[in-house]
Amino acid sequence: MSRPTKQKPIKLVRKRLDDAGVEAHIDALAAGAQAIEVRIKDAAATYSSATAGELVDAGRRLRAGEIAAIQIRFFQDDAWWCDTVMRVRDDYRLVRMRQG
C-alpha cells in the first residue's frame, strides 16, 4: 500500500474592488505578468478567449457592463495564477487562486 502524497494547500484570495481598483489590477497584470490567457464571460454560460493584448480592452468592457466577468490565467513570481474578476452589484469581486 502506498502512502498518500501530501498536497500543498490551494492559496485563495478574495477581494472587493471598485472601478479604479479593477483598472489598476488589470494594468498591473498587463505590464508585469507573463503568458497571459484571458477568458471573457459574456452571459450566464458563454465564454470566449482573448489574448494578452486584449486584457486592457476586456477590463474596459467589464467596467462598461458589456461583459459579466474576466478570467485571467498568468505566470508571475514563479507560479501560475488564475484571477477571476466579476461584477457584483455596484462593485467587483476579485478571486485569485494559485495553480501549482
C-alpha positions in Angstrom: 0.0 0.0 0.0 1.4 3.4 -1.0 1.4 6.4 1.2 -0.8 9.3 0.3 1.1 12.2 -1.2 0.9 15.4 0.7 -0.6 18.2 -1.4 0.1 21.8 -1.0 -3.0 23.8 0.1 -4.5 26.0 -2.6 -3.9 29.6 -2.0 -7.1 31.5 -2.5 -7.6 35.3 -2.1 -10.9 37.2 -2.3 -11.1 40.9 -2.5 -13.7 43.6 -3.4 -12.7 46.3 -5.9 -14.2 49.5 -7.3 -13.8 50.7 -10.9 -10.4 52.3 -10.2 -9.2 49.1 -8.5 -10.2 46.9 -11.4 -8.4 49.2 -13.8 -5.2 49.3 -11.7 -5.3 45.5 -11.2 -5.6 44.8 -15.0 -3.0 47.4 -15.9 -0.6 45.8 -13.4 -1.1 42.3 -14.9 -0.8 43.6 -18.4 2.5 45.3 -17.6 4.1 42.6 -15.3 2.7 39.1 -15.9 3.9 36.6 -18.4 2.0 34.1 -20.6 -1.4 35.7 -20.1 -4.6 33.9 -21.2 -7.9 35.8 -20.9 -11.4 34.3 -20.9 -14.4 36.5 -21.2 -17.8 35.6 -19.8 -20.4 37.3 -21.9 -23.5 35.8 -20.4 -24.6 33.1 -18.0 -22.9 30.2 -19.8 -20.9 31.8 -22.6 -17.1 32.0 -22.7 -14.8 33.3 -25.3 -11.0 33.5 -25.3 -8.9 36.6 -25.7 -5.1 37.3 -25.9 -3.0 39.3 -23.5 -3.2 42.2 -25.8 -6.9 42.3 -25.3 -6.7 42.2 -21.5 -7.0 46.0 -21.1 -9.9 46.1 -23.5 -11.6 43.3 -21.6 -11.3 45.3 -18.4 -12.8 48.3 -20.1 -15.7 46.2 -21.3 -16.3 44.8 -17.8 -16.4 48.2 -16.3 -18.8 49.4 -19.0 -21.1 46.5 -18.2 -20.7 44.8 -21.6 -19.5 41.5 -20.1 -20.1 39.7 -16.9 -16.6 38.5 -15.9 -13.0 38.1 -16.9 -10.8 35.1 -16.0 -7.1 35.7 -16.4 -4.5 32.9 -16.2 -0.9 34.1 -15.9 2.6 33.2 -14.8 4.1 35.5 -12.2 6.6 35.1 -9.3 7.5 31.5 -10.4 3.9 30.3 -10.2 0.7 30.0 -12.3 -2.2 32.0 -11.1 -5.9 32.4 -12.1 -7.7 35.7 -11.3 -11.5 36.0 -11.8 -12.9 39.5 -11.8 -16.7 39.7 -11.8 -19.3 42.4 -11.4 -21.2 42.2 -8.1 -23.9 44.8 -7.8 -22.1 48.2 -7.7 -18.6 46.9 -7.4 -16.4 43.9 -8.3 -15.1 40.7 -6.7 -11.6 39.5 -7.4 -10.9 35.9 -6.7 -7.2 34.8 -7.1 -6.1 31.2 -6.9 -2.6 29.9 -7.2 -2.4 26.9 -9.6 0.6 25.0 -8.6 
